[in-house]
Every structure is written in structure tokens, then in C-alpha cells.
Amino acid sequence: MPLNKAGLESAIKAVLTAEKAKTSGSSIDSLASGLANAIDTFVKTGLVSVNVTTTGSASAQAGTGTGTIS
């Protein structure tokens, strides 16, 4: 699944809105935790595509790979 920037933006807005609505005062720790959770979820939804080039026999291979996250 590709990265969902709109979903991340919505999650960040939700965290900020929730902090703004608190009557007992907002907390840096609470804000940081909410943002960290939103970013963690965003990154974990990324699709990693890798091209690997190998050398060796069927039982002993070595290689390197390059790729992208989308």
C-alpha cells in the first residue's frame, strides 16, 4: 500500500484538535505521543520495493539490493 499523506495529515489534525480541546491544559508528552503514533502508523503503511542482484550457487548466494518506499 502506498504512503497515505492525507491520512497522516488527518491524524495530526486530530491530535492537535484533541490537545486544543483539553480543559486541564495540554501536555507536551501527550502531544509528542500522539504525533509519534501518527507518524509510526504512516511509515508502517509504506510499500518497500527492492530489486536484488545476486551471485553464487543455488545454496550459497550473496547480493545487494536497492529500492524505494512509496
C-alpha positions in Angstrom: 0.0 0.0 0.0 1.4 3.4 -0.8 2.0 6.0 1.8 -1.1 8.0 2.7 -0.1 11.6 3.2 -3.7 12.7 3.6 -4.3 10.2 6.3 -1.2 11.4 8.1 -2.4 15.0 7.9 -5.8 14.0 9.3 -4.2 12.1 12.2 -2.0 15.1 13.0 -5.0 17.4 12.9 -6.9 15.1 15.2 -4.0 15.1 17.7 -3.8 18.9 17.7 -7.6 19.3 17.9 -7.7 16.9 20.9 -4.9 18.8 22.7 -6.6 22.1 22.0 -9.9 20.9 23.4 -8.4 19.7 26.7 -9.7 21.8 29.7 -6.9 20.8 32.1 -4.1 22.1 29.9 -2.3 20.3 27.1 0.8 18.3 27.7 4.0 18.2 25.6 4.2 14.5 26.4 0.7 13.8 25.2 1.2 15.8 22.0 4.5 14.1 21.3 3.0 10.7 21.9 0.1 11.4 19.6 2.3 12.7 16.8 4.7 9.8 17.2 1.8 7.4 16.9 0.5 9.1 13.7 4.0 9.1 12.1 4.6 5.5 13.1 1.4 4.4 11.5 2.2 6.4 8.4 5.6 4.9 7.9 4.5 1.3 8.6 1.9 1.6 5.8 4.6 2.3 3.2 5.3 -0.2 0.4 9.0 -1.1 0.1 10.1 -2.2 -3.4 13.5 -3.8 -3.8 15.5 -5.0 -6.7 18.1 -7.6 -5.7 21.1 -8.8 -7.7 22.7 -12.0 -6.5 25.7 -14.0 -7.4 26.7 -17.6 -6.4 25.3 -21.0 -6.5 21.8 -22.1 -5.5 23.0 -23.0 -2.0 25.3 -20.0 -1.4 24.3 -16.6 -2.6 25.4 -13.1 -2.0 24.0 -9.9 -3.3 22.9 -6.3 -2.8 19.6 -4.5 -3.2 18.3 -1.0 -3.9 14.8 0.2 -3.6 12.2 2.8 -2.9 9.5 3.4 -0.3 6.2 4.6 -1.7 
